[in-house]
Every structure is written in structure tokens, then in C-alpha cells.
Amino acid sequence: MKATHVFVTALGATLVASGCSPGGGTSAALPQAMSRAVPADAGAGGVSILKQLRKQEVIGSTVDPANGAQNPYGLTVAPVTAGKFTAGDLVVCNFNAKSNVQGTGRSIVALHPAPGSKPLHVSSDKTLFGCDALALGSDDTIWAASMVADDNPVLDVNGKLVTNISGKPFAQPWGQIFAAPKKGPPAFYETNARTGTIVRINLGSKFTYDVIATGFPVNHGKPGTALAPSGLAYDPNLDTLYFADGQNNTVVAFKDVTKIPAGGVTARGDGMKFGGPSAKDARVVLAGSPLNGPISTALLPNGNLVVGNTLDPNGKNLLIELSAAGKVLDVRNVDTGTAGALFGIVATGTSAADTKVYFNDDNDNEVRVLER
């Protein structure tokens, strides 16, 4: 499917690209990690960065000071100083309203990336109902995935609505990432909880969108229980898009994603096999344990991934570090409270020495950081 819309502003390349999405519910257990063919460009990534980040601190509360919205899902980083954002700010969307009813939130806040920060209200536009993921363009323009509103609003740097993308193929938007390849134009990628599809939104004075992949497993869960493709991360060095699917406990990679056309990939066999003209560009990075309801991912400077679980039979909140080839490098319980607290994750830094991994912790409505 391909469609065209008039877009009121053009967006360029970004400095930070990380994604996240929410989820929850139940999922059938899968076998241990499965062996898959890995392309030569998958990267080394044999050294764990997460193991070196032993210090955990609270950045601050994510509760919106203007309306009390809570339950932080989406998390990203502002690449530049513009409007309400200072470069490096952590930008969060809250999935629940003050009542804490799942999917009733319509709130975006920002926090400076330092312990003791206070949340700054950015937006509570009505298009943000059930906001579960967001990404910022190079000029800090906000693109949000709103499951309950069933739309994909675009907001300016002051939180004002610029345009709202709705209708097919957006069906319970569940993930969002901005991708700026080394060569070629940037784009946003979005996933859908109702249909298990992945959409590329091509930018310009006009934008087009392509449904590049279909058929990924979903559980058709209500807000707070949905499992579907989410937690997008993008590696510009490999032009590779990663995402988690909590319904079948996998992390999937699309290499050369900017070249995948509409209808390029069709997931088959419960998302474990692929068809379509670009089937060779899709692979399962990891399936099964220790993944359990994975819902969010972040790319580390060496090409590794950090993945967040939302389910755990032992009541743990696990972050899992994977190499691009699917090797499990570290598993960390970062909250000893009720399981299912981890949602948005984002990493900053250029090497292991300066990496920081930020994550939303819903048990306490906080953003926390792992660092040296």
C-alpha cells in the first residue's frame, strides 16, 4: 500500500534515533534462542556495554505537572535546542491519565538528563490519547504513536499540533522511530498493534508512506495488554531497523531497510519466516528465552541492542543486551518491584566509556539511568 499526503514542513537528519513502545498481557513461551543466518554486515558487538554500567540513578518523575498524567511509555532524546526542548532532554509520553486508567493519557513531558530533574509539560493535545511511542526529527518536531486515538500526530517544538496522520494504514499505532541513513533521505518508521504491520513515512514538502512489512504476530490486546511489533531502533551504519515483538518473543532486523519497497516483507510461520521480494533482508535476531514480552529496544554505540521485557514469571524487570548477531551478552534486573514496569529505553554516548542507558520505570513513574 502506498499513499501520499501534503506535509506542511520538511524534516532533515537527526542526531539521535531510538524507539520505544508499550505492551503487556500474556504470551506463550518459545524455545531457547534459535540459530539464524547472520549477514556479514551485522557487526561485531561481542563486548557488553551494559555490564559496565553499574550505577543506577533516578532522573525524575514523569508525572505531568499540568494534568497528572502518568504511566510513561514512549521515551526519546531531543537532538537540538528548540522551543520547549534543550538538546539532550528526555522526552516522555504518558499512556494513562491521572486516574491511571490504561490508555487514557494524552501527555508529553520533558526532563533534563540529570538526577533531580522536574518534568516540563509539553503537550496534552487530544490527538495524543493513548500515546505509547514518540520520536523527534532533527528540528525537534514530535511524531507520536497514539493507540487509543488511532492516529499519528505531528507536533511542533512547543507541543502544538501541526498535522495528524490517521486512517489506513495506521491501526493502533504502537511504535515510532526516526531513521537518518548515511545515504539517502530520512524517514519515520511506525508499527501497528491491530495489524502487525510496519510502515515507512517518507518525508519532504509532501510525504508518502509505504507498508513495507505485514503479517507480524499480535494479540489484539486492549490498552495495557497489547503485544505486537514495537520498540524500534535504527542503526544508520548498517541501514538496519530492529524491533521487538512481545507476542512471539522475538527481536527482528530488516537490513537495507530504506530500500525495502511497499509489500517487501511478509511474515510467516508466527513471524519466524519471511516471504516477499525483500525476504532476504529480514531475519530473526533472537527468539525465546530470555525474551519474555519484549516491548522496547535501544541501540548502543557498538551496535548492540538493549531490550526490555514486560513479562516475567519470577517477577523481575529485565533489561537484556544482545549483539546484532543475536548473542545474549547481559541480563539485568533493574527493578525488584512488580514485573512489567519497563517501557521506553534510549541510549546516548559514542563509546562504552560515555554510554548512558535511560529507561522508563512505570512502578514509580520515573525515568532512570544506568551509567558508569
C-alpha positions as CSV (number, residue, x, y, z in Angstrom):
1,M,0.0,0.0,0.0
2,K,1.3,3.4,-0.9
3,A,-0.3,6.8,-0.3
4,T,0.6,10.5,-0.5
5,H,-0.3,13.4,1.9
6,V,0.6,17.0,1.8
7,F,3.0,17.8,4.7
8,V,3.5,21.3,6.0
9,T,7.1,21.2,6.9
10,A,10.2,19.3,5.8
11,L,12.4,17.4,8.2
12,G,16.1,16.6,8.0
13,A,18.6,14.2,9.6
14,T,18.6,13.6,13.3
15,L,21.4,13.2,15.8
16,V,19.6,10.6,18.0
17,A,17.4,7.7,16.9
18,S,15.8,5.5,19.5
19,G,12.4,4.0,19.8
20,C,10.1,2.5,22.3
21,S,6.6,1.2,22.6
22,P,4.3,-0.2,25.3
23,G,2.7,-3.5,25.9
24,G,1.8,-6.1,28.5
25,G,-0.5,-9.1,28.7
26,T,0.3,-12.7,28.2
27,S,2.4,-14.6,25.7
28,A,3.2,-18.2,25.0
29,A,6.7,-19.3,25.9
30,L,9.0,-20.1,23.0
31,P,12.1,-22.3,22.7
32,Q,15.6,-21.1,23.6
33,A,17.4,-18.8,21.2
34,M,17.3,-20.0,17.6
35,S,20.2,-20.2,15.3
36,R,19.8,-17.9,12.2
37,A,22.0,-16.9,9.3
38,V,23.5,-13.5,10.1
39,P,24.7,-11.2,7.3
40,A,28.4,-10.1,7.2
41,D,27.4,-6.5,8.0
42,A,25.7,-7.5,11.3
43,G,28.6,-6.0,13.3
44,A,30.9,-7.5,16.0
45,G,29.3,-6.4,19.2
46,G,30.9,-9.1,21.3
47,V,31.7,-6.8,24.3
48,S,28.9,-6.0,26.7
49,I,28.4,-2.3,27.5
50,L,25.5,-3.0,29.9
51,K,27.8,-4.9,32.2
52,Q,30.0,-1.8,32.6
53,L,27.1,0.4,33.6
54,R,26.8,-0.5,37.3
55,K,25.4,2.8,38.7
56,Q,21.6,3.4,38.6
57,E,20.1,6.8,39.4
58,V,16.6,8.3,39.2
59,I,16.4,11.3,36.8
60,G,13.0,12.4,37.9
61,S,9.2,11.9,37.9
62,T,7.4,11.6,34.6
63,V,4.0,12.7,36.1
64,D,2.7,15.6,34.0
65,P,2.7,18.7,36.3
66,A,-0.2,20.2,34.3
67,N,-2.7,17.3,34.3
68,G,-1.3,14.5,36.4
69,A,-1.0,12.0,33.5
70,Q,1.2,9.1,34.4
71,N,2.4,5.6,33.2
72,P,5.4,6.6,31.0
73,Y,5.7,4.6,27.8
74,G,7.5,6.4,25.0
75,L,11.0,7.8,25.5
76,T,13.4,9.6,23.2
77,V,16.0,12.4,23.3
78,A,15.8,15.9,21.9
79,P,18.6,16.3,19.3
80,V,18.8,20.1,19.4
81,T,17.7,23.1,21.5
82,A,14.3,24.4,20.1
83,G,11.0,25.5,21.6
84,K,10.4,23.8,24.9
85,F,13.4,21.4,24.4
86,T,17.1,21.7,25.3
87,A,19.4,19.4,23.4
88,G,19.7,16.2,25.3
89,D,16.4,16.5,27.1
90,L,14.5,13.2,27.7
91,V,11.0,13.4,26.1
92,V,8.3,11.1,27.5
93,C,4.7,10.3,26.6
94,N,2.3,9.2,29.4
95,F,-0.1,6.4,28.5
96,N,-2.5,6.9,31.4
97,A,-4.4,10.0,32.7
98,K,-4.3,11.0,36.4
99,S,-7.0,8.3,37.0
100,N,-4.4,5.7,36.0
101,V,-6.9,4.0,33.6
102,Q,-5.0,2.3,30.8
103,G,-4.8,4.3,27.5
104,T,-6.5,7.5,28.8
105,G,-3.3,9.6,28.9
106,R,-2.6,12.3,26.3
107,S,0.6,13.8,27.7
108,I,4.1,14.6,26.7
109,V,6.7,15.9,29.2
110,A,10.4,16.6,29.0
111,L,13.2,16.3,31.6
112,H,16.8,17.5,31.6
113,P,19.0,14.4,31.7
114,A,20.3,14.9,35.2
115,P,19.2,13.4,38.6
116,G,16.7,15.6,40.4
117,S,15.1,16.9,37.2
118,K,11.5,18.1,37.2
119,P,9.1,17.3,34.3
120,L,8.1,20.1,32.0
121,H,4.7,19.9,30.4
122,V,5.0,19.9,26.6
123,S,1.6,18.9,25.2
124,S,-1.8,17.4,26.0
125,D,-3.3,17.6,22.5
126,K,-6.4,15.4,22.1
127,T,-4.7,13.5,19.3
128,L,-2.3,12.0,21.9
129,F,-4.9,9.7,23.6
130,G,-3.1,6.5,24.4
131,C,0.3,7.9,23.4
132,D,2.7,4.9,23.6
133,A,5.7,5.9,21.5
134,L,7.3,9.0,20.1
135,A,10.3,10.2,18.1
136,L,11.8,13.6,17.3
137,G,13.1,14.8,14.0
138,S,16.3,16.8,13.7
139,D,14.5,20.1,14.4
140,D,12.7,18.5,17.5
141,T,9.4,18.1,15.6
142,I,7.5,15.5,17.5
143,W,6.0,12.4,15.9
144,A,3.8,10.4,18.2
145,A,2.1,7.0,18.0
146,S,-1.3,7.1,19.8
147,M,-3.0,3.7,20.2
148,V,-6.4,4.8,21.5
149,A,-6.8,7.9,19.3
150,D,-5.7,5.6,16.4
151,D,-3.6,8.2,14.8
152,N,0.0,9.5,14.3
153,P,0.0,13.2,15.3
154,V,2.9,15.5,14.4
155,L,3.5,18.3,16.9
156,D,5.9,21.3,16.7
157,V,8.6,22.1,19.3
158,N,6.1,23.8,21.5
159,G,3.7,20.9,21.6
160,K,1.2,22.4,19.1
161,L,-0.4,20.1,16.5
162,V,1.0,20.6,13.0
163,T,-0.9,17.7,11.3
164,N,-2.5,14.5,12.2
165,I,-1.9,11.3,10.2
166,S,-4.9,8.9,10.5
167,G,-6.7,6.3,8.6
168,K,-5.3,3.4,6.8
169,P,-2.6,2.0,7.2
170,F,-2.4,3.4,10.7
171,A,-4.1,0.9,13.0
172,Q,-3.5,1.3,16.7
173,P,0.0,2.9,16.2
174,W,2.4,1.1,18.5
175,G,5.9,2.1,17.7
176,Q,7.8,5.1,16.3
177,I,11.4,5.8,15.2
178,F,13.3,8.4,13.2
179,A,15.9,7.0,10.8
180,A,18.6,9.1,9.1
181,P,20.6,6.8,6.9
182,K,24.2,7.6,5.9
183,K,23.0,7.9,2.3
184,G,19.5,8.9,1.2
185,P,16.7,10.8,2.7
186,P,15.5,10.3,6.3
187,A,12.1,8.7,7.2
188,F,10.0,7.7,10.1
189,Y,9.0,4.1,10.7
190,E,5.8,3.1,12.6
191,T,4.3,-0.2,13.7
192,N,0.7,-1.1,14.3
193,A,-0.8,-3.3,17.1
194,R,-4.0,-4.1,15.3
195,T,-2.5,-5.3,12.1
196,G,1.1,-6.3,12.8
197,T,2.4,-4.0,10.0
198,I,5.5,-1.8,9.6
199,V,5.1,1.5,7.8
200,R,7.7,3.8,6.4
201,I,6.8,7.5,6.2
202,N,8.9,9.2,3.6
203,L,9.5,12.9,4.2
204,G,9.6,16.1,2.1
205,S,7.3,19.0,1.2
206,K,5.0,16.1,0.5
207,F,5.3,12.8,2.2
208,T,4.3,9.3,1.1
209,Y,4.0,6.2,3.2
210,D,4.7,2.6,2.3
211,V,3.6,-0.5,4.2
212,I,6.9,-2.3,3.9
213,A,6.0,-5.4,6.0
214,T,2.9,-7.3,7.0
215,G,1.9,-10.4,9.0
216,F,3.7,-10.0,12.3
217,P,2.0,-11.6,15.3
218,V,-0.3,-9.5,17.5
219,N,-2.6,-10.5,20.4
220,H,-5.3,-7.9,19.8
221,G,-5.0,-6.9,23.4
222,K,-6.7,-3.9,25.0
223,P,-4.7,-0.9,26.1
224,G,-2.1,-2.1,28.6
225,T,-2.2,-5.7,27.4
226,A,-1.3,-5.4,23.7
227,L,1.6,-7.3,22.3
228,A,2.8,-6.6,18.7
229,P,5.8,-5.2,16.8
230,S,7.2,-2.3,18.9
231,G,10.3,-0.9,20.4
232,L,12.0,0.2,17.1
233,A,15.7,1.0,16.9
234,Y,17.7,2.1,13.9
235,D,21.4,1.6,13.1
236,P,22.5,4.2,10.4
237,N,25.8,2.4,9.9
238,L,24.1,-0.7,8.7
239,D,20.8,0.9,7.5
240,T,19.1,-1.7,9.7
241,L,15.8,-1.4,11.5
242,Y,15.3,-3.5,14.7
243,F,12.1,-4.1,16.5
244,A,10.7,-6.4,19.2
245,D,7.5,-8.5,19.1
246,G,6.2,-9.4,22.5
247,Q,3.6,-11.8,21.0
248,N,6.2,-14.3,19.8
249,N,9.1,-13.2,21.9
250,T,11.4,-12.1,19.1
251,V,13.7,-9.3,18.0
252,V,13.7,-8.9,14.3
253,A,16.1,-7.0,11.9
254,F,15.5,-5.5,8.5
255,K,18.8,-4.7,6.7
256,D,18.9,-2.1,3.9
257,V,15.5,-1.0,5.2
258,T,15.4,2.2,3.2
259,K,15.4,0.0,0.1
260,I,12.6,-2.2,1.1
261,P,9.6,-1.4,-1.0
262,A,5.9,-1.4,-0.2
263,G,4.9,-5.1,0.3
264,G,8.6,-6.0,0.6
265,V,8.3,-8.4,3.5
266,T,5.6,-10.8,4.6
267,A,6.0,-12.5,8.0
268,R,5.0,-16.2,8.0
269,G,5.1,-19.1,10.5
270,D,4.2,-17.0,13.5
271,G,6.7,-14.3,12.5
272,M,9.7,-16.8,12.2
273,K,9.9,-17.0,8.5
274,F,9.7,-14.4,5.7
275,G,8.3,-14.1,2.2
276,G,8.0,-11.3,-0.3
277,P,10.6,-9.6,-2.6
278,S,12.7,-8.4,0.3
279,A,12.5,-11.6,2.4
280,K,16.3,-11.9,2.3
281,D,16.6,-8.6,4.1
282,A,14.6,-9.8,7.1
283,R,16.0,-12.1,9.9
284,V,15.1,-13.1,13.4
285,V,17.9,-11.8,15.7
286,L,16.8,-13.8,18.7
287,A,13.7,-15.8,19.6
288,G,12.7,-17.2,23.0
289,S,14.4,-17.0,26.4
290,P,15.5,-14.7,27.9
291,L,13.0,-12.6,25.9
292,N,9.6,-12.5,27.6
293,G,7.1,-10.0,26.3
294,P,9.8,-7.7,24.9
295,I,8.4,-4.3,24.2
296,S,11.2,-1.8,23.8
297,T,14.8,-1.6,22.4
298,A,17.6,0.8,22.2
299,L,20.8,0.8,20.1
300,L,24.2,1.1,21.8
301,P,27.2,2.8,20.3
302,N,28.9,-0.5,19.3
303,G,25.8,-1.8,17.5
304,N,24.5,-3.9,20.4
305,L,20.8,-3.7,21.5
306,V,19.3,-3.3,24.9
307,V,15.8,-5.0,25.0
308,G,13.2,-4.5,27.8
309,N,10.9,-7.4,28.9
310,T,7.4,-6.7,30.2
311,L,6.6,-10.2,31.4
312,D,8.5,-12.4,33.9
313,P,7.2,-15.4,35.8
314,N,9.7,-14.6,38.6
315,G,8.5,-11.0,39.0
316,K,11.7,-9.4,37.5
317,N,12.1,-6.4,35.3
318,L,14.8,-7.4,32.9
319,L,17.0,-5.5,30.5
320,I,18.8,-7.8,28.0
321,E,21.8,-6.8,25.9
322,L,22.1,-8.6,22.6
323,S,24.8,-8.4,19.9
324,A,23.5,-7.7,16.4
325,A,24.1,-11.4,15.7
326,G,21.8,-12.4,18.5
327,K,24.3,-13.3,21.2
328,V,23.0,-12.6,24.8
329,L,25.7,-10.5,26.5
330,D,24.0,-9.5,29.7
331,V,20.7,-9.8,31.6
332,R,20.0,-7.2,34.3
333,N,17.1,-6.9,36.8
334,V,16.7,-3.1,37.2
335,D,13.6,-3.0,39.4
336,T,12.8,-5.5,42.2
337,G,9.2,-4.3,42.3
338,T,6.2,-5.7,40.3
339,A,7.1,-7.1,36.9
340,G,6.1,-5.3,33.8
341,A,7.5,-1.9,34.8
342,L,9.9,-1.3,31.8
343,F,8.8,0.5,28.7
344,G,10.7,3.2,26.8
345,I,14.5,2.8,26.5
346,V,17.0,5.2,24.9
347,A,20.8,5.2,24.9
348,T,23.2,8.1,24.5
349,G,27.0,8.3,24.0
350,T,29.6,7.5,21.4
351,S,31.6,4.7,23.1
352,A,31.3,2.3,26.1
353,A,33.1,5.0,28.2
354,D,30.3,7.6,27.9
355,T,27.2,5.5,27.3
356,K,24.1,6.1,29.4
357,V,21.0,4.0,29.1
358,Y,17.8,5.7,30.2
359,F,14.6,3.8,30.7
360,N,11.0,4.5,31.9
361,D,10.0,2.7,35.1
362,D,6.3,2.5,35.5
363,N,6.3,1.2,39.0
364,D,7.4,4.6,40.2
365,N,6.5,6.9,37.3
366,E,10.2,7.7,36.8
367,V,12.9,7.9,34.2
368,R,16.1,6.2,35.4
369,V,19.6,5.9,34.1
370,L,22.3,3.3,34.0
371,E,25.8,4.7,33.8
372,R,29.4,4.2,34.9
